[in-house]
Amino acid sequence: MVNTATPGGANATYTTLFDANFLKKLERLSIISRKLRAGRLKGERRSVRRGNSVEFADYRNYTPGDDLRRVDWNAYARLERLFLKLFQEEEDITVHVLLDASKSMDWGDKEPVFGLGAPAVPGGGSGGSADQNKLVYAKRTAAALGYIGLSGFDRLTVAAFHRGGISRFAPVRGRGHAVNLLRFIAALQAGGETDLDASLRAYAAHARYPGVCFILSDFFTAQGGTDGLAALQAAGHELHVLHILAPAEVHPEVALLGDLRLRDSETGQTQEVSIDSGLLDLYAEKFAAWQGALEGFCRRRGINYMQITTDNPFDELVLHYLRRRGVIS
């Protein structure tokens, strides 16, 4: 099911995501496409096609039927051969931001942290900054990527996967849609259990324009998410996986030792366990195998995989780390 209406939430406002100064920094960035695609409208990036812009690109030999207005007559005067001038065409790309809004993403402090502490490398240590709610962190990242795309005049689609199906922010272009984008994302709420693979396959089947595609998820799904990633890639998308996790999911706290009743946040099922240091070691082993399998799948298929923990400064993630990873410039 696809819901094209903006999700509810009377108290949700776009101001919960960023401050004004951060938005100004985003306006100076652009999303990188390693494989530019033909857009319907002219954008602000160079195309792989040759068009009619004012920036010279190359020459080619004249063939009967070519437009004589594009002949380089100066070259003809020197060489007595006809050459056509080719110019670099500018075009838009399509940016897809896919957000996992299942209940497992609802972990941690729900208040966004502005002006975070010392920079840290995403996926690394704590960096001395506050842990955030995974969904809030993912929403802010999605909003930042979407805002960069709109500022670059790219075509943008945002989709959130949750128990009710898919909530979609329809394809738009231009910064004039930024307020609606931020309101849409701010209003998203975590809900229920989501089959991430099925959601990604459904999106791949219905998205009309392949492009640069960001997937933001903790990948806590029974099927692992790889089938959905394969479907997106088969549909022609250039994939960036942002694997968003809480620090305690990567390195469980020693405070968990003892007899506990654990509850699955999505299904509600409970299980009583006795946790000791040996069980924590086993968890670390299983976690490394699970995370390594996902990363290995992405590496083999040329998918840009990034593990990110929510204790890392958000501004460092967007303004520095994603640039180093070749996502934005």
C-alpha angles and dihedrals in degrees: 000000000000120000112197094182121099110260117252131251117134094206096044113113131171090237089076090073106053145355122240095256092057092052090055090055091051091054090067093058133080135195116250121226116196089196112035114210133206111270127197094230133037114263135175103276136079117265131218086231126083113239144153105285123126097255114095116231112168148317132255134183118272116252126191111275096032119132107268090208088072095054115115099231092183090060089047091053091054101037104021089229129112117242129175121221114232121203132201112256121211120218144165128253128212116247118201119193112189117190127194106221097174119136094258088069090063096090128128138008110344095207113096114233116229121198096018124200133261115344118261134183111256110248091027134087130325096274090205095277132125122270114244136202109274094229093047090049091048092046092052091048091048091048092049093051091046093049091050089051093050091047089054091050092244121150107258134200124176122191130182122201118212142139092287093056124254127344109200135196099209121238110284138163133210138035091273087082094053097099092051090047093053092045091050093051095042090055095053114114130195112250139174133310121328129197096219095188093052091046093051092046091051091050092048090051095052106033106107100200121044115215144127106339127194119196115196113189145122087231092224093154130127094236094048099236096259095110090055092048090050090052092051092049092048088054089060102261123146103227134216115179117203104192102199117197139164115244091241089057090057096039112017114216121253086232087077091073114119139041111331141167109224122201126201105235093213105039099027092227116147134209131185115225139173109222122201133160091273092057091049089053089051090050090052090051093049092045092052091050093049095045092042092053091054093046091046092051090052094046093051091052097043094251116151104239123192126178109206128182121205096235089072117098110266094215090053089052096052103032100040118007097050089048091053089050092054095248099117136010 
